[in-house]
Amino acid sequence: MNISGEASKSGVEPGQAEKLGQMLIQSPLLDWAGLMTLAPEVEDPGEVRPVFRNLRLLRDQLESRLGVRLPRLSMGMSQDFQVALMEGATDIRIGSALYRGLI
């Protein structure tokens, strides 16, 4: 999901999520498990909290409107994963933090 609306990011715009969700539900070979977003790169990780919160709220709205369960929220990277976890992330990407100092 392109929650932040950044032109440099790909992804579905929030306004199109329900339409895409309806198509996914009708596809028997697909297992729609959740949503994913990338936050903008900023100095203060707290600045991206609204992005993560809005993804969680969108997930909640889709679950309610479409009658589906979307347990996974993939959001947060090495610089902001703590904020993502506070907003409900179930999957985080902390690659650079794991390899810091090794390369």
C-alpha positions as a printed NumPy array, in Angstrom:
array([[  0.   ,   0.   ,   0.   ],
       [  1.245,   3.481,  -0.837],
       [ -0.092,   5.014,   2.369],
       [  2.29 ,   7.995,   2.3  ],
       [  1.364,   8.929,  -1.281],
       [  5.013,   9.268,  -2.274],
       [  5.579,   9.372,  -6.034],
       [  8.799,   7.401,  -5.528],
       [  6.882,   4.447,  -4.075],
       [  4.812,   1.867,  -5.902],
       [  1.743,   0.24 ,  -4.478],
       [ -1.994,   0.502,  -4.342],
       [ -3.476,   3.808,  -3.25 ],
       [ -5.702,   3.483,  -0.155],
       [ -8.777,   4.495,  -2.158],
       [ -8.304,   1.469,  -4.425],
       [ -7.724,  -1.077,  -1.647],
       [-11.315,  -2.234,  -1.322],
       [-11.659,  -2.828,  -5.065],
       [ -8.409,  -4.822,  -5.097],
       [ -9.553,  -6.713,  -2.01 ],
       [-12.77 ,  -7.756,  -3.727],
       [-10.737,  -9.134,  -6.64 ],
       [ -8.407, -11.007,  -4.286],
       [-11.318, -12.573,  -2.422],
       [-12.693, -13.898,  -5.71 ],
       [ -9.347, -15.521,  -6.61 ],
       [ -9.407, -19.02 ,  -5.073],
       [ -5.679, -19.601,  -5.598],
       [ -4.625, -16.498,  -3.647],
       [ -4.399, -16.287,   0.132],
       [ -4.664, -12.629,   1.109],
       [ -2.993, -12.449,   4.511],
       [ -2.513,  -8.736,   5.113],
       [ -1.088,  -5.406,   4.015],
       [  2.412,  -3.983,   3.603],
       [  3.79 ,  -0.461,   3.332],
       [  7.099,   1.374,   3.284],
       [  7.301,   4.608,   5.234],
       [  9.189,   7.665,   4.016],
       [ 12.816,   7.956,   5.126],
       [ 12.956,  10.643,   7.815],
       [ 15.319,  11.669,  10.612],
       [ 12.803,  11.179,  13.434],
       [ 11.106,   7.747,  13.377],
       [  8.13 ,   9.248,  15.202],
       [  7.267,  11.194,  12.056],
       [  6.197,   7.992,  10.296],
       [  3.757,   6.907,  12.984],
       [  0.75 ,   8.271,  11.031],
       [  1.742,   6.127,   8.025],
       [  1.785,   2.976,  10.148],
       [ -1.394,   3.947,  11.981],
       [ -3.196,   4.603,   8.703],
       [ -2.213,   1.188,   7.357],
       [ -3.606,  -0.456,  10.502],
       [ -6.826,   1.563,  10.233],
       [ -7.15 ,   0.658,   6.552],
       [ -6.686,  -3.01 ,   7.431],
       [ -9.39 ,  -2.745,  10.096],
       [-11.736,  -1.066,   7.62 ],
       [-11.129,  -3.718,   4.954],
       [-11.733,  -6.523,   7.437],
       [-15.038,  -4.96 ,   8.44 ],
       [-16.273,  -4.031,   4.97 ],
       [-15.171,  -7.189,   3.165],
       [-15.686,  -9.71 ,   5.959],
       [-12.122, -11.01 ,   5.765],
       [ -9.381, -11.535,   8.308],
       [ -6.059,  -9.834,   7.492],
       [ -3.777, -10.727,  10.41 ],
       [ -0.49 ,  -9.524,   8.936],
       [  0.784,  -5.954,   8.82 ],
       [  4.22 ,  -5.682,   7.23 ],
       [  5.657,  -2.289,   8.066],
       [  8.795,  -0.917,   9.652],
       [ 12.468,  -1.199,   8.833],
       [ 15.689,  -0.9  ,  10.827],
       [ 15.273,   2.831,  11.466],
       [ 11.588,   2.792,  12.484],
       [ 10.547,  -0.749,  13.441],
       [  9.883,   0.208,  17.075],
       [  7.226,   2.701,  15.986],
       [  5.778,   0.137,  13.567],
       [  5.494,  -2.418,  16.37 ],
       [  3.664,   0.123,  18.532],
       [  1.169,   0.548,  15.684],
       [  0.56 ,  -3.184,  15.28 ],
       [  3.21 ,  -4.488,  12.875],
       [  3.43 ,  -8.273,  12.709],
       [  6.251,  -8.357,  10.152],
       [  9.255,  -6.014,  10.218],
       [ 12.303,  -5.726,   7.951],
       [ 15.429,  -5.07 ,   9.973],
       [ 18.131,  -6.168,   7.523],
       [ 20.566,  -3.258,   7.821],
       [ 20.434,  -3.32 ,  11.628],
       [ 21.411,  -6.996,  11.596],
       [ 24.45 ,  -6.431,   9.394],
       [ 25.611,  -3.084,  10.78 ],
       [ 29.339,  -3.252,  11.402],
       [ 29.804,  -6.511,   9.505],
       [ 30.05 ,  -5.101,   6.011]])
